[in-house]
Amino acid sequence: MENSKRTFNRGDWFRLFLVCAFPLHLWTILMVFRDVNWVAERTTSWDALGFSSYALLYTLVESLLLFVFIALLSLLVPKRWDKTLRFVILSLIAFALAGWSIMEQLILIVLWDQLQLLGRSLTFLGSAPWTAQALFAGLVLITVAIPFLLLKKFNKLQEVVFSILERLTLLSALYIVMDMFGIVIIIIRNIQS
């Protein structure tokens, strides 16, 4: 009985996958809403639906890759921690990685011109390739370490975060259903071509 409190079962792994899928799908849907009108105006609504379907398919693959990485990372999480803490910590890492990926895309979309000016003015970032990478790695580490320490210290916060993650998995399951519809649309479009 003690082992079931510490090890993940299939349902726990699936919930972790849904947590990994949530931020990526949310971002993709926002980006599709941003671009789908433009695609529909230039071509047809069927092409816009195909565009959305391909975006969801790529996001499903990206979610699977993130989940595999998080599952491998779970081997490093101490087994003596209870299942809830391990789930919350792994979800935190997934959200941090997805959040930084989203942040990078957002910066490139919104601040491209300012980013080029910043790159020209901060020459030390471009002088050695490891400087910018070390800065980025430090920021990622901080965004994981601070919430990790708070979650480890405060059990009530851990319970609240777990409760929120449980609710997000329901929405994430809807995103996976949308992915399945997208795959059907892609198959239909490829058969028609």
C-alpha positions in Angstrom: 0.0 0.0 0.0 2.9 2.4 0.8 4.2 1.9 -2.8 0.9 3.1 -4.4 1.3 6.4 -2.5 4.7 7.0 -4.0 4.6 5.6 -7.5 2.6 6.9 -10.5 0.0 4.7 -12.1 -1.3 5.0 -15.7 -3.8 7.6 -14.7 -1.2 9.8 -13.0 1.0 9.6 -16.1 -1.9 10.6 -18.3 -2.7 13.5 -16.0 0.9 14.6 -16.2 0.7 14.4 -20.0 -2.4 16.5 -19.9 -0.6 19.1 -17.7 2.3 19.1 -20.2 -0.2 19.7 -23.0 -2.1 22.5 -21.4 0.2 25.5 -21.8 1.3 24.5 -25.3 -2.2 24.0 -26.5 -3.5 27.2 -24.9 -0.7 29.2 -26.7 -1.3 27.4 -30.0 -5.0 28.2 -29.9 -4.3 31.8 -29.1 -1.9 32.0 -32.1 -4.4 30.2 -34.4 -7.0 32.8 -33.4 -4.5 35.5 -34.3 -3.7 34.0 -37.7 -6.8 32.1 -38.8 -8.7 35.2 -40.0 -5.8 36.2 -42.2 -5.6 32.7 -43.7 -9.4 32.6 -44.3 -9.3 36.0 -46.1 -6.5 35.0 -48.4 -7.7 31.5 -49.2 -10.8 29.6 -48.0 -12.3 28.6 -44.7 -11.4 25.0 -45.4 -7.7 26.1 -45.7 -8.0 28.0 -42.4 -9.4 24.8 -40.8 -6.5 22.9 -42.2 -4.1 25.5 -40.9 -5.6 25.1 -37.5 -5.5 21.3 -37.7 -1.8 21.3 -38.6 -1.1 23.7 -35.7 -2.9 21.4 -33.3 -1.1 18.3 -34.7 2.3 20.0 -34.2 1.3 21.0 -30.7 0.3 17.4 -29.9 3.7 16.2 -31.0 5.4 19.0 -29.0 3.3 18.0 -26.0 4.4 14.4 -26.3 8.0 15.4 -26.5 7.7 17.6 -23.4 6.0 14.8 -21.6 8.8 12.3 -22.5 11.3 14.8 -21.3 9.4 15.3 -18.0 8.9 11.5 -17.6 12.7 11.0 -18.0 13.3 13.9 -15.6 11.0 12.1 -13.1 13.7 9.5 -12.6 15.7 12.2 -10.9 13.0 13.2 -8.4 13.4 11.4 -5.1 11.1 8.4 -4.7 10.7 9.2 -1.0 8.5 12.2 -1.8 4.8 11.5 -1.9 3.0 11.2 -5.2 1.3 14.6 -5.0 4.6 16.5 -4.4 6.3 14.7 -7.3 3.3 15.4 -9.6 3.3 19.1 -8.6 7.1 19.5 -9.0 7.1 17.8 -12.4 4.1 19.9 -13.5 6.0 23.0 -12.3 9.0 22.1 -14.4 6.7 21.4 -17.5 5.0 24.7 -17.0 8.3 26.5 -16.6 9.8 25.0 -19.8 6.6 25.7 -21.8 6.4 29.2 -20.3 9.9 30.0 -21.4 9.2 28.6 -24.9 6.1 30.7 -25.1 7.9 33.8 -23.8 10.6 33.4 -26.5 7.9 33.2 -29.2 6.1 36.2 -27.8 9.3 38.3 -27.6 10.0 37.4 -31.2 6.5 38.3 -32.3 6.1 41.5 -30.4 9.5 42.9 -29.7 11.6 41.8 -32.7 12.8 45.4 -33.6 13.6 46.3 -30.0 15.3 42.9 -29.6 17.7 43.7 -32.5 18.5 47.1 -30.9 19.1 45.4 -27.6 21.4 42.9 -29.2 23.5 45.7 -30.8 23.8 47.6 -27.6 24.6 44.6 -25.3 27.7 43.4 -27.1 28.8 41.1 -24.3 25.8 38.8 -25.0 27.1 38.2 -28.5 30.8 38.1 -27.7 30.7 34.5 -26.4 27.8 32.2 -27.2 27.8 30.7 -23.7 27.1 34.1 -22.1 23.5 34.4 -23.3 22.9 30.7 -22.8 24.2 30.9 -19.2 22.0 33.9 -18.6 19.0 32.0 -20.0 19.8 28.9 -18.0 20.0 30.9 -14.8 16.6 32.5 -15.4 15.1 29.1 -16.0 16.7 27.8 -12.9 15.3 30.7 -10.8 11.8 30.3 -12.2 11.9 26.6 -11.2 13.8 26.9 -7.9 11.7 29.6 -6.2 8.3 27.9 -6.7 9.9 24.5 -5.9 11.1 25.8 -2.5 7.8 27.4 -1.8 5.9 24.2 -2.7 8.3 22.1 -0.6 7.9 24.3 2.4 4.2 25.0 2.4 2.0 21.9 2.2 -1.2 24.0 1.8 0.2 25.7 -1.3 1.1 22.2 -2.6 -2.6 21.2 -2.2 -3.9 24.3 -3.8 -1.6 23.9 -6.8 -2.5 20.2 -7.1 -6.2 21.2 -7.1 -5.7 23.7 -9.8 -3.7 21.2 -11.9 -6.5 18.7 -11.5 -9.0 21.2 -12.9 -6.7 22.1 -15.8 -6.5 18.5 -16.9 -10.2 18.6 -17.8 -9.6 21.5 -20.1 -6.5 19.8 -21.5 -8.6 16.7 -22.3 -10.8 19.0 -24.4 -7.7 20.1 -26.2 -6.7 16.5 -26.9 -10.2 15.9 -28.4 -9.6 19.0 -30.6 -6.3 17.4 -31.7 -8.2 14.2 -32.7 -10.6 16.3 -34.8 -7.7 18.0 -36.3 -6.1 14.7 -37.3 -9.3 13.6 -38.9 -9.4 16.9 -40.9 -5.8 16.5 -42.0 -6.6 12.9 -43.2 -9.6 14.1 -45.1 -7.7 17.0 -46.7 -4.9 14.7 -47.7 -7.3 12.1 -49.2 -9.1 14.9 -51.2 -5.8 16.2 -52.6 
